[in-house]
Amino acid sequence: MGSNTFSIWHWLILFAFVAFALFPFWRILNKAGYSGAWSILTLIPGVNLIVLWVFALVESPVERKSRS
């Protein structure tokens, strides 16, 4: 009755969810002067909270540039 494979619809929905979740983080990190690729870490449970705190507490490249 059931197969152990996902249909194309499952993969499309998963891809859409991942893109929807990553896009705002990617844009925010780019505006702060970091590579948007760091946003991929937000998909890892536990690591996402650590990364959030690190980016909140570390001086961003944009802040350093505006200060000097």
VEXFI-794329 format. One record per residue (C-alpha): x, y, z; residue number from 0; residue in three letters. Coordinates in steps of 0.05 Angstrom, whole numbers, plus 5000, padded with zeros to 4 digits. Example, Ala and Ser with C-alpha at 12.3 -4.5 7.8 and 13.67 -1.06 7.14 Angstrom:
SITE      X      Y      Z    nr   rest
SITE   5246   4910   5156     0    ALA
SITE   5273   4979   5143     1    SER
REM end
This chain:
SITE      X      Y      Z    nr   rest
SITE   5000   5000   5000     0    MET
SITE   5056   5049   5014     1    GLY
SITE   5122   5060   4981     2    SER
SITE   5184   5087   5014     3    ASN
SITE   5198   5140   4962     4    THR
SITE   5174   5212   4958     5    PHE
SITE   5137   5237   4898     6    SER
SITE   5159   5299   4859     7    ILE
SITE   5106   5339   4897     8    TRP
SITE   5139   5323   4964     9    HIS
SITE   5206   5347   4938    10    TRP
SITE   5177   5411   4907    11    LEU
SITE   5141   5428   4973    12    ILE
SITE   5206   5415   5012    13    LEU
SITE   5246   5458   4964    14    PHE
SITE   5195   5514   4969    15    ALA
SITE   5196   5512   5045    16    PHE
SITE   5272   5514   5047    17    VAL
SITE   5275   5572   4997    18    ALA
SITE   5220   5609   5036    19    PHE
SITE   5259   5600   5101    20    ALA
SITE   5328   5617   5074    21    LEU
SITE   5313   5678   5031    22    PHE
SITE   5302   5729   5088    23    PRO
SITE   5363   5705   5126    24    PHE
SITE   5405   5708   5063    25    TRP
SITE   5383   5781   5050    26    ARG
SITE   5394   5802   5123    27    ILE
SITE   5464   5773   5125    28    LEU
SITE   5483   5806   5059    29    ASN
SITE   5460   5873   5085    30    LYS
SITE   5501   5863   5148    31    ALA
SITE   5563   5850   5105    32    GLY
SITE   5567   5775   5113    33    TYR
SITE   5561   5721   5061    34    SER
SITE   5489   5698   5052    35    GLY
SITE   5513   5626   5051    36    ALA
SITE   5515   5629   5127    37    TRP
SITE   5439   5626   5125    38    SER
SITE   5444   5551   5109    39    ILE
SITE   5463   5540   5182    40    LEU
SITE   5393   5563   5202    41    THR
SITE   5366   5496   5177    42    LEU
SITE   5405   5457   5230    43    ILE
SITE   5367   5453   5296    44    PRO
SITE   5408   5479   5355    45    GLY
SITE   5462   5508   5310    46    VAL
SITE   5412   5560   5286    47    ASN
SITE   5406   5589   5357    48    LEU
SITE   5481   5591   5366    49    ILE
SITE   5490   5626   5299    50    VAL
SITE   5435   5675   5316    51    LEU
SITE   5470   5695   5381    52    TRP
SITE   5539   5699   5348    53    VAL
SITE   5513   5746   5294    54    PHE
SITE   5476   5787   5346    55    ALA
SITE   5537   5797   5390    56    LEU
SITE   5594   5803   5339    57    VAL
SITE   5608   5870   5305    58    GLU
SITE   5588   5864   5232    59    SER
SITE   5633   5886   5174    60    PRO
SITE   5584   5942   5159    61    VAL
SITE   5590   5969   5230    62    GLU
SITE   5666   5967   5227    63    ARG
SITE   5667   6003   5160    64    LYS
SITE   5620   6058   5184    65    SER
SITE   5660   6068   5248    66    ARG
SITE   5727   6079   5213    67    SER
REM end
